[in-house]
Amino acid sequence: MLLLLLGLILFLGVHSVRIVADGWRARVVAARGPGAWKGAYSLASIAGFALICIGFGQARLAPVVLWSPPRWTHDLAGLLTLAAFVLVTAAYVPGNAVKARLKDPMILGVKTWALAHLVANGTLADVILFGSFLAWAVLDFRAVRRRRAAGLEAAPSTPVSGARTAVAIGVGVVAWAAFAFWLHRALIGVAPFGV
């Protein structure tokens, strides 16, 4: 559990700099350049992610069960993760209606993904992992909205295209299906739909 906690502190800590210390971040980028910031940010993120993966894997070997979710929560999680995949994909496809309407589909996708996993899993490690990501996404969403209200950050404003919206949704659905039916089991050892 210690490695999981350290990984979360490192990974989410790096991703929280704009939430708690945006001015400091701006000064570091100005002093050292965006390349140096992105390099350090990437290395810390990768290290944190690796610790999360190792720590969560270790915690799953001796799970502390807090509750046993009913079977229907797995189906609900499947639907929520489908939405999460579409939201995350929409964050990277310029000019789609999902991004134009929601402004921050990546953060909303993380919220949805974390909530889906909290609903369907009842171990202490699950609550720590997915609860941490959900809390981070809520705080990050608020911070982005505050920066926009203060005029420090502009909302995305690419013209909307029906074709790009279809691409965002289509790629999100295909990625979700690949992950739900094959990759989740191969990478995480759990088959969400029992296949």
C-alpha positions in Angstrom: 0.0 0.0 0.0 2.9 2.3 0.7 4.0 2.3 -3.0 0.5 3.0 -4.1 0.3 6.0 -1.8 3.7 7.3 -2.8 2.8 6.9 -6.5 -0.5 8.8 -6.0 1.3 11.6 -4.1 3.9 11.9 -6.9 1.6 11.6 -9.9 -1.3 13.6 -8.6 1.0 16.1 -6.9 2.7 16.9 -10.2 -0.7 17.2 -11.8 -1.9 19.5 -9.0 0.7 22.2 -9.4 -1.7 24.4 -11.4 -4.3 23.9 -8.7 -2.2 24.9 -5.8 0.8 26.8 -7.2 0.1 28.2 -10.6 2.1 31.3 -10.0 5.2 29.3 -8.9 4.8 27.1 -12.0 4.7 30.2 -14.3 7.9 31.5 -12.6 9.7 28.2 -13.0 8.7 27.9 -16.7 9.8 31.5 -17.3 13.2 30.9 -15.6 14.0 27.5 -17.0 12.0 27.3 -20.1 9.0 25.2 -21.1 11.1 22.3 -22.2 12.8 21.8 -18.9 9.4 22.0 -17.1 7.8 19.5 -19.5 10.8 17.2 -19.0 10.7 17.2 -15.2 6.9 17.0 -15.3 7.0 14.0 -17.6 9.7 12.1 -15.6 7.8 12.7 -12.3 4.5 11.6 -13.9 6.1 8.4 -15.3 7.7 7.6 -12.0 4.4 8.2 -10.1 2.4 6.1 -12.6 4.9 3.3 -12.3 4.7 3.4 -8.5 0.8 3.4 -8.7 0.9 0.3 -11.0 3.3 -1.6 -8.8 1.6 -0.5 -5.5 -1.9 -1.3 -6.7 -0.7 -4.7 -8.0 0.8 -5.5 -4.6 -2.3 -4.3 -2.8 -4.5 -6.6 -4.9 -2.5 -9.6 -3.7 -3.9 -9.1 -0.2 -7.1 -7.1 -0.6 -8.8 -5.4 2.3 -12.5 -5.8 1.4 -14.7 -2.9 2.6 -17.8 -4.0 0.8 -18.9 -6.4 -2.0 -20.6 -4.4 -4.8 -23.6 -6.2 -6.4 -23.2 -7.4 -10.0 -25.2 -4.6 -11.5 -22.6 -2.1 -10.5 -20.2 -3.8 -13.0 -22.7 -3.1 -15.8 -23.1 0.5 -14.6 -19.3 0.8 -14.6 -19.2 -0.4 -18.1 -21.6 2.3 -19.3 -19.8 5.0 -17.3 -16.4 4.0 -18.7 -17.8 4.1 -22.2 -18.7 7.7 -21.5 -15.3 8.3 -20.0 -13.5 7.0 -23.1 -15.6 9.2 -25.4 -14.9 12.2 -23.2 -11.2 11.6 -23.1 -11.0 11.1 -26.8 -13.0 14.3 -27.4 -10.3 16.2 -25.5 -7.8 15.3 -28.3 -10.0 15.8 -31.4 -10.2 19.5 -32.3 -13.5 20.9 -33.4 -15.9 18.4 -32.0 -19.2 19.2 -30.4 -18.4 17.3 -27.2 -15.4 19.5 -26.5 -17.1 22.7 -27.6 -20.1 22.0 -25.3 -18.3 20.7 -22.2 -15.0 22.7 -22.5 -13.0 20.2 -20.3 -13.9 16.7 -21.5 -10.5 15.2 -20.2 -11.2 16.2 -16.6 -14.8 15.1 -16.9 -13.6 11.8 -18.4 -11.3 11.2 -15.4 -14.2 11.9 -13.0 -16.4 9.5 -14.8 -13.7 6.8 -15.0 -12.9 7.1 -11.3 -16.6 7.1 -10.3 -17.3 4.0 -12.4 -14.5 2.1 -10.6 -15.5 3.3 -7.2 -19.1 2.1 -7.8 -17.9 -1.4 -9.0 -15.1 -2.1 -6.6 -15.0 -2.4 -2.8 -11.5 -2.8 -1.6 -9.4 -0.3 0.3 -6.9 0.0 -2.5 -9.7 0.7 -5.0 -11.1 3.4 -2.7 -7.7 5.0 -2.3 -6.8 4.8 -6.0 -10.1 5.8 -7.6 -11.1 8.1 -4.8 -7.9 10.0 -5.1 -8.4 10.5 -8.9 -12.0 11.6 -8.4 -11.0 14.1 -5.7 -8.2 15.4 -7.9 -10.5 15.8 -11.0 -13.1 17.7 -8.9 -10.4 20.1 -7.6 -8.7 20.5 -11.1 -12.1 21.2 -12.7 -12.7 24.0 -10.2 -9.2 25.4 -10.7 -9.6 25.5 -14.5 -13.0 27.3 -14.2 -11.5 29.8 -11.8 -8.6 30.5 -14.1 -11.0 31.0 -17.0 -13.2 33.3 -14.9 -10.1 35.4 -14.1 -9.1 35.6 -17.7 -6.0 33.5 -17.2 -6.9 30.7 -19.5 -9.1 30.6 -22.6 -11.7 28.0 -23.3 -11.2 25.9 -26.4 -12.8 27.7 -29.4 -12.2 25.7 -32.6 -15.1 25.7 -35.0 -17.3 22.6 -34.6 -17.5 19.9 -37.3 -20.0 17.0 -37.4 -17.3 14.8 -39.0 -14.9 15.6 -36.1 -17.6 14.9 -33.6 -18.3 11.5 -35.2 -14.6 10.7 -35.2 -14.3 11.6 -31.5 -17.3 9.5 -30.5 -16.3 6.6 -32.9 -12.7 6.4 -31.8 -13.8 6.6 -28.1 -16.3 3.7 -28.5 -13.8 1.6 -30.4 -11.1 2.3 -27.8 -13.5 1.5 -25.0 -14.5 -1.8 -26.7 -10.9 -2.9 -27.2 -10.1 -2.1 -23.6 -13.2 -3.5 -22.0 -13.2 -6.8 -23.9 -9.4 -7.5 -24.3 -6.9 -5.0 -22.9 -8.3 -4.6 -19.4 -7.8 -8.3 -18.8 -4.4 -8.5 -20.5 -3.0 -5.4 -18.7 -4.9 -5.5 -15.3 -5.9 -9.1 -15.0 -9.6 -8.4 -14.6 -12.2 -9.1 -17.3 -14.9 -6.4 -16.8 -17.6 -8.4 -18.6 -16.3 -11.8 -17.7 -14.9 -12.5 -21.2 
